[in-house]
């Protein structure tokens, strides 16, 4: 089973930047698509960005051009560089395999708060 530890969240002003990291254990990391998901209060968890095992990224329309997903298979780590952050980006951010459902394993997530 993959174990996931997210980090890098925090409080940032609108327009600011953050870089999230996700350390994954388990040999399946390098052969699976990985993604960053987020869940805002009162909303369902949504897939924000995904990256194939070959490094091709795809993004939710609302973050395209502002967020960049990347991965280092040698380190079993996936990253999310977030720029031009908006208050509506406020959420708990999780990484996981793609796809992943509510009954799958999820890490503790990392809180991102965008506020002035």
N, C-alpha and C positions, 0 to 999 in steps of 0.2 A: 504494500500500500504506500502511495506517495504521501510524504509528510511535507507540509508547506508552512513557511514562516515569512510573513510579510513585514516590511519595515519601511520607514522613510516618510510616514505621514506627519502632519502637523497643522498648525494654524498659519495661514498666509493671507496677505491682502489681495484683493482683486488685482489681476494683472501679474501676480507673482508666479513663481515656479517651484516645483517639487520634483524629486526623483524617487520613485518607489522601487524597492527591491523585493524579490521573492526568492528565497532559497528553498530548493526542493530536494528531497532525498528520494531515492528510488531509481532503479535503472531504466524506467520507462520514460524518463524526462526527455531524453534526446530523440525519441521516436514518436513523440506526440505533439500535437498542436497545444499551445498554452495560451492562456488568456488572462486579462485583467477584467474583473467584474466590479460593480459597485452597487451598494444598496443605501439609498437615502431614507431618512425616517418616513415611515408610512408608505413606502414604495417597494415594488418588487425589485429583486436583484436583476441587474442587466449587464450584458456583456459589452464592455467598453472598447476593448481592443483584443485582437487575437494574432498570434504569430505561428506560422507553420514550422515544422521541424527544419525546413530549409531557409527560414528567416523572412518569409513574406508576411507583411503585416496588413491587417484590415481593421477598419475603425468604425465606430458608431458615428453617424453623420455629425452629431453635435460636438464631437471632439476632434474631428478630422482637421488636420492642419495645426492643431495645438498639442496633441499628444503623440508620442512616438514610443512604440513598443520594440524591445530588442531582447535578445537572449544570448547567453554564453553557455553553450552545451557542456563545455569543459568544466564549468563551475556549477552546473545545474542551477543556474540563476536566470530569472527573467526580470526585466526592468520596465518601468513606465516613466518616461520623461514627460512631465506635464508643464506646459507653459501657458501664458495668458489665461490663468485660472479665473473662473467666474464663480459667483456664489452658488450657482446651480450645480457646480461640480462637488459641492459638499456631500460627503457620503463616507461610509466605510468601504475601503477598497480591498478586494481579495484577488488572489491569483488562483488558478486551477487549470486542470486539463480542459480542453474544449472537445466535445461538450461536457458539461458537468451539471448535475441536477441537484435539487434540494436534499435528496437522500444520500448524496455522495459526501465524502469527507471534505470538510472546509477548514482552513486555518482560522486564526483569530482575527485576521484582517488588520488593516491599519487605517486610522481615522484621518481624513482630510477635511479641514474646515477652511472655507474661504470667506473671509469677512473683514470689513474695515473697522 
